[in-house]
Every structure is written in structure tokens, then in C-alpha cells.
Amino acid sequence: MPDMRGWPEGFYTDLVTPFRNGAVDLAGFAKLLQMQRDQGVTGVVVAGLAGEATSLTQAERSDLVSMAISCVGREVRVIAGVGTHCTRSSIEQAQQAEALGAHALLVVLPYYSKPTMQGVAAHIAAIRDAVRLPILVADAPARTGIRASHDLLAALSRMPGIAGLVDYGADLGRLAEHRHTEVSPLPHLCGNDLAGLPFAASGGVGAVSLAGNVAPRLVVSRHHALCRSNPHAAVSLNQKLLPLCLALEREHSIVATKFALSRRLGISPEVRLPLVSLEPEAERALLCALQDLDDLALRRRVA
């Protein structure tokens, strides 16, 4: 098992789920996992927000978590995405992930039903009570339709077993308020690649990254520069990453990431409905961003 000291600080890639001919491509997933391990990530999120989790069966989720544990579980932390809009099914997924050997869980705020903040707290507490694994709470208002309030964050910071919050909206004002008003503030990780730099400067302790699927070494280097208080290096690396991050967000980030990986690793760009392939203009923008990264790597080798 990887070293969990300092949890949850670190850099985590929110992995996509490769498909081929309608089925989960475990061979492609293993290739993706090995790249993540070799390029220095702290951990990986499996069947999370980037993994098309709502389109996966329970058996497919189990296969993905098992593959991650067997491939890289001794070197990197494996975080299983288990949150749904239903508390009962979330608990079942959490218990299954724990049985398979996951190191931690990512629980998204319940979507569709739009519960009150008291309901959200009860939902998370019920999952926490059903397992012994640490939990990261994922706040992704663009996807769920709800946003964690300051009172909810305060309640979570006092809840044993809740290790941190992954803020996919990268709310800098809320982060500052929470750090200022709470005696023991909940650690925040940034879930938005474009906001990684200011979020870390405002007190974030890490990142859960989509761009890490495509360019893990570069994003890890930016994270390390931030951790080591090297702002010049962090800004320089951030500028190198921006074209990729912008291209990934141009149309649909998960579809774009899979397209990029099809060019980088030979993984199929296949997605499951209701997601569909990129439009040609978005593909061209992404190819330009990938070429920029290739040119950058070539210049480094020549230098």
C-alpha cells in the first residue's frame, strides 16, 4: 500500500474509462495506469467524474478498481468514485470498493434530487458510517446542480473520516472564507485545471486533474513547483499547460481527453451515449495543443 502520510495533499489524476466496441477496455486502462505511475502522480481516481461513472455497471466499476489496485496500488493511492444520487447504492459501491482494496473514496454531492444541505450531510455521514476508508467529498455544481454551502463545509470539517473537499468549481472566495473562519478547516483540492495556480496560492493542498490523463508529468511538475514555493517555475509550467487545458474544455472535456489519449496512447476515443464524438473544429484545436506539447518536449531534449 502506498504511503498515506500527509493525506490528502498531492496530485491525483481523474482517470477516464477507456471503452472498445462497447465494453470497458481493461488493457487500455492498464496502459493508462502505468503511464500515471511512471510519471509521478500521487494517486488516481477511478470511476470518478471523468470516468463516465453514471454509464458504468457495478461489475465494470469493480473491474476498474481491481485493475487499478493490481497495476499500481503499491505505488500510488487508488481513490474509488462511489457517489450517486441514491444513498443506498452509494453505500453498496463504497463497501464494494473497500472490499476490493481501494485506499480512499470520492463521494460526489447527490445530484438530480437536489437535497437540502442537511440531507447532503446525512447522505455523506451514512456512507462514512458504512466503511472504514477516508472520504473525499466532490463538489461539482456544474454537474450536480447543487453547491456545498459554508455551513456544510463546516459540518464536514468536524466529521471524522472526511479527509477533504475536491472543488471542481474552484471557488476561491469560499476557500478563503472557510480557511479564515474554521478552527480546523477542511483541506481543499482543486478539480479545475485552469484554476490550479490561483487555487493553490489561496490555500489549496492539491489537485484532482483531468489534464493529468494526457500530460501527467507536466501537471505534476506544476504541482511540485507550487508545493516548493517556486512561483516562477509554477507560472512557467502553467503557461505551457494552458493550451491543452483550454482545448480540453472547448467542447466536452471527457470526450476531448479520450480523443487526446487516442493520439498519445492508442486508446480508443470511444464514449458512451449520451456523450458523442468531438466536432472537427474541437479536434483541430486539441491536435494543435498536443503539437505544442510535442514541440516543448523536443526543445527540452535539444537543450
N, C-alpha and C positions, 0 to 999 in steps of 0.2 A: 504493500500500500504506500502511496506517495506521502511525503511529509506534509502534515496538515497544520504545522505551526504557522501562525500569522494569518490563518483563515479569517475572512475570505479575501484578503489582499492578493492581487495578482491579475494576470491576463488570461482570459478564457475565450475560446472561440465557440460561437453559437453555430454548431455544425448543421449544414443542410443534410437532407436524407437522399442519397442517390437512388434513382429508380432505373430499371431497364426492362422494357417490354411489360410494363405494368406491375412488376414486382420490385421489392427492395433489393438493391444491388449490394450485397454484403461484401463482395470482392472490391467494388469501388469504394465502399465505406472504409474498408481496411486500409486501402491506399491513402485515403484522406486522413485517417487517424495517424498513420505512420508519418505523414508529412508534418502534422501538427506536433507530434512528439519530437521529431528530428529538428524542428525549427524553434523549439524552446518555449512553447506555451505552458502556462501553469496548469491549465485544465481545459476540458471540453464539456460543452453542454450537448447532450444527446436527446433528440425528440423534444427540443425546446421550441422557441418561437420561430426560429429559422428552419426547423426540421419538418415543416408541414405536419405538425403533430395531430391536428384535427382530422387528417386524412389517413392516419395510421391505425391499424388494428392493434389490439393488445399484444397479440403474438408478434407482430412486427416490432413494436416497442421493445418487447423482451429480447428479441434477436439483436436489436441495435445496442441495447445496454450490455448484453452479454459479449458482443463483439468488441465493444469499447474496453470492457474490463479485461478481456483476454489479450487484446492487442497492446494496450498502453496503460492499463490500470496500475501497473507497478511504478510507472514513471510520472504520470500526470493524474490529476484529480478528475474523476468522471462524475458529472452532475447530471442527473436524470430529470428531464422535464416531465412533470406529472400532473400539472394543474388542468382542470376542466371547469365548466360552469356548474358541475354537479359534485357535491361534497363526497357522496358515496363512491363514485367512480374515481375521484381523485385519491381517496384513501386506498382503494384497490390498486391503483397504479403505483402509489407510494410504497405500499407493502411489497409489491412485486419487485420494484426497483431495489429495495433494501435486500430482499432475498437473493437477488442476482449479484449483489456486491457493490452497488453504487456507493460513492463516497458522500454524496450530498444530493439534495433535491432542489429543483427550481419550481416554484408554485406560482402560477400566474393568477392575478386577481380574477375572480369569476366573471366571465363575460355573458352576454345575452340577457341574463336575468336582472342585471344591474341592481344588486342588493344594496342596502344601506351599509355605511361603514361598520356598524355593529355586526351586520351579517357577514361582511368580509372578514372581520376579526374572528368571529365564531368559526367560519369556514377554515381559516388558516390554523386556528387552535385545534380543531378536530383532526386535521391532517397531522399536525405536530404530535398530538397525543397518541396517534396510531403507529408511530415509528420512532426509531431512536437516532435517525440521521439529522444532521443540521440542515436547515432550510434557508434558501434564498427566496425572497418574495419578488416577483417580477411585476413591475408597474408599467404597463404598456397601453396608455389611454387611447392611442390611435387605433388599437386593435380590439380593446375590450369595451370601450365606451364609458369606463369609469376611471377615476384617478384617485390615488391614495391621498387622503387628507392629512393635515398635520397631526390631528388627534389620532388617526390610525397609526401613523409612523411612531408617535409617542407610545401607543399601546404595544406595538410590535417591539420597540426597543426594550420594553420591560418583560417581554415574553420569552422564557427560556427556550432554547432550541432554534430561535430565529437568528440567523447569522448575519443577515444583511438584506439590503434592497437593491435590485437592479432596476435603474431608472432609464427606461427606453425613451422617455420624453426629454431626458436631460434637463430637468427643471432646476436651474441654478439658484433661483430665489428660494425655492422650498428647501434645497440642500442647505443654504446659508442659514435659514430660519431654524431648521431642525438642529443644526450643529450649535447654534447660539443658545437655544432655549432648553435643550435636553442635557441632563447631567451626564448620562451615558448614551450619546447619540448612536443611532443605528448606522453601521457602516454602509456607505452608498457606493455602488459600482455603476459606471456609465454604460448604457446599452445602445448608445448612438455614436457611431464612428466619427461623424462630423463634429461632435461636441466634446470629443475626448480630451482635448487640450484644456479648454476652459473649465471643464468639469473637474479634472484632476487638480487644477490650480485653486479651485473653490473648496477642496476638501475631499473629493472622491478618492477611494482607496484602490480602485482597479477598474477593469473594463470587461464587458461581455460583448464580443465583436463579431459582426458579420463579415467584414473585410478580412478578418483573420483566416477565413476559409481559403482566400485567394493568395494573400501575401502575409502569412503569419510572421515571418522573420522581421519584416519591416515594421509591422504594428507592435510586435513585442519590443523591438528596439526603441520605438517611441515611448512605450510604457516604461522601460527601464530608464530612459533619459529623464522622464518625469519623476520617477521614484528617487533618482540620484540628484535631484535639483540641478539639472543641466538644461536650463531653458533654451539656450541657443541650439543645442542638438535636438531638443524636442520640437522646436519650431521648424527647424530644417527638415526633419523627418516628416512632420505633419504636412508641410508643403509638398513633399514627394508623394504622400498618400492621397492628397485631396482629389486629384483627377480620378483615381479609382473609386473613392468614396462617393463622389458626385455621380459618376457613371452608374454605380450600383443602385443609386436612389432615383435615377432618371424615370424609370417606368414601374418596375416591381422588383424590389431588392432581392428576393429569394430566387426568382426566375433569372435575374441578371447574374447572381452569384453562380448558379448552376451552369449558365452559358459560359462564364469565365473559366470555371473548372473544367468544362469540356475541352477548352483550349489549353489549359495548364496541365491537367492530369489525365485527359482522355476519358473522364467520367461523363456519362450520358447527361445531356441537359434536360432530360425528361422531367416533367412535373405532373401532378395530378390535378384534375379539374376540381374546383373552378379556376385554377391557375392555367394560363396558356403561355405560349412562347412569346418572346420579345418581338416587337416591331423592328423592321430593318434599321430605322434610324437609331434606336437604342442599342442595337447590336454594334453598329458602326462606332458609336461613342465609346462603348466598352472596349472594342478592339483597339481604339486609339489609346485608351488608358493603359491597357495591357502592353502595348508597344512602348509607351513611356516608361513603364517599369522595366521592360527588357533593355531599353537604351540606358537606363540608370544602372542596371546591373553590369552592363558591358563597360560603362565608363569607370565603374569601381574596379573591375578586373584589370582594365588598362592602366589605371592609376597605380 
